[in-house]
Amino acid sequence: MLEGEQLRGVFSERDLMRRVVLERLDAEMTPVKDVMSTDIATIDETASLEDAMEAMHAHNCRHLPVTRGTRVVAFLSMRDLMHYELARKDRGSAAHAGVHSRQHVSLKKNLTIPH
């Protein structure tokens, strides 16, 4: 949820299940602002994909807002990272024959983030 350009919270499927369904709240009558997550980890668009994976692990989340300064420019999901990693492994398996590199792979260069 944005207030202007400021991120105020995120409402995920996990929030729906834990804060609405399990609490037996009426989904049609419960304001999102009352059940959204407000302690949100973010990641700068210049961070690496590895940084994003580590942030998701550290914050126990599956989605990260990607920021440019204080503005949210995209959302990154664990699924996005998984698809990228699988595609990278497919492309690199023949070329590298099992050699793994920990090079810096930028979010901005490898994901669709509007400029």
C-alpha positions as CSV (number, residue, x, y, z in Angstrom):
1,M,0.0,0.0,0.0
2,L,1.4,3.3,-1.0
3,E,0.6,6.7,0.5
4,G,1.7,9.1,-2.3
5,E,5.0,7.5,-3.2
6,Q,5.7,6.2,0.4
7,L,5.4,2.5,1.1
8,R,3.1,2.0,4.1
9,G,2.5,-1.7,3.9
10,V,2.1,-4.9,1.9
11,F,-0.8,-7.2,1.9
12,S,0.2,-10.7,1.0
13,E,-1.5,-14.1,0.7
14,R,0.2,-14.9,4.0
15,D,-1.4,-11.8,5.6
16,L,-4.8,-12.9,4.3
17,M,-4.5,-16.4,5.7
18,R,-3.0,-15.4,9.1
19,R,-4.7,-12.2,9.8
20,V,-8.1,-12.6,8.1
21,V,-9.0,-16.3,7.6
22,L,-7.4,-17.7,10.8
23,E,-8.8,-14.8,12.8
24,R,-12.2,-15.4,11.2
25,L,-12.6,-11.8,10.1
26,D,-15.0,-10.9,7.3
27,A,-12.7,-10.4,4.3
28,E,-15.2,-8.1,2.6
29,M,-15.5,-5.8,5.6
30,T,-11.9,-5.8,6.9
31,P,-9.9,-2.8,5.8
32,V,-6.6,-3.9,4.2
33,K,-4.7,-1.3,6.4
34,D,-5.8,-3.2,9.5
35,V,-4.3,-6.5,8.4
36,M,-1.4,-5.6,6.1
37,S,2.3,-6.1,7.1
38,T,3.8,-2.7,8.0
39,D,7.3,-3.7,9.0
40,I,8.6,-4.1,5.4
41,A,12.1,-5.0,4.3
42,T,13.0,-3.3,1.0
43,I,16.0,-3.6,-1.4
44,D,17.6,-1.0,-3.5
45,E,17.6,-1.6,-7.3
46,T,21.4,-1.6,-7.4
47,A,21.6,-4.6,-5.0
48,S,22.6,-8.0,-6.3
49,L,20.3,-11.0,-6.7
50,E,22.2,-12.7,-4.0
51,D,21.6,-9.7,-1.7
52,A,17.9,-10.0,-2.5
53,M,17.9,-13.8,-1.6
54,E,19.7,-13.1,1.6
55,A,17.3,-10.3,2.6
56,M,14.3,-12.5,1.9
57,H,15.9,-15.2,4.1
58,A,16.8,-12.8,6.9
59,H,13.4,-11.2,7.0
60,N,11.4,-14.4,6.4
61,C,9.6,-12.9,3.4
62,R,8.8,-14.0,-0.1
63,H,8.4,-10.6,-1.6
64,L,10.6,-7.5,-1.5
65,P,9.7,-4.0,-2.7
66,V,12.6,-2.8,-4.9
67,T,13.4,0.9,-4.3
68,R,15.1,3.7,-6.2
69,G,15.9,6.2,-3.4
70,T,12.7,6.3,-1.3
71,R,10.4,5.4,-4.3
72,V,9.1,1.8,-4.9
73,V,9.8,0.9,-8.5
74,A,9.0,-2.8,-8.5
75,F,8.3,-5.9,-6.4
76,L,10.6,-8.9,-6.4
77,S,9.3,-12.3,-5.5
78,M,11.1,-15.5,-4.5
79,R,9.5,-17.0,-7.6
80,D,11.2,-14.3,-9.8
81,L,14.6,-15.2,-8.2
82,M,14.0,-18.9,-8.7
83,H,13.1,-18.4,-12.4
84,Y,16.1,-16.3,-13.0
85,E,18.4,-18.8,-11.2
86,L,17.0,-21.7,-13.2
87,A,17.4,-19.9,-16.5
88,R,20.9,-18.9,-15.6
89,K,21.8,-22.5,-14.7
90,D,20.3,-23.7,-18.0
91,R,22.3,-21.2,-20.0
92,G,25.5,-21.8,-18.0
93,S,25.6,-25.5,-17.6
94,A,27.1,-26.3,-20.9
95,A,29.5,-23.3,-20.8
96,H,30.7,-23.7,-17.3
97,A,30.4,-27.5,-16.9
98,G,29.6,-27.4,-13.2
99,V,31.7,-24.3,-12.2
100,H,29.7,-21.9,-10.1
101,S,30.4,-18.2,-9.9
102,R,29.4,-15.8,-7.2
103,Q,29.6,-12.7,-9.4
104,H,27.6,-9.6,-8.7
105,V,24.3,-9.8,-10.6
106,S,22.4,-6.6,-10.4
107,L,18.6,-6.5,-9.9
108,K,18.4,-3.5,-12.1
109,K,20.2,-5.2,-15.0
110,N,18.4,-8.5,-14.8
111,L,14.8,-7.8,-13.8
112,T,12.3,-5.6,-15.5
113,I,12.4,-2.4,-13.5
114,P,10.9,0.7,-15.1
115,H,13.3,3.7,-15.4
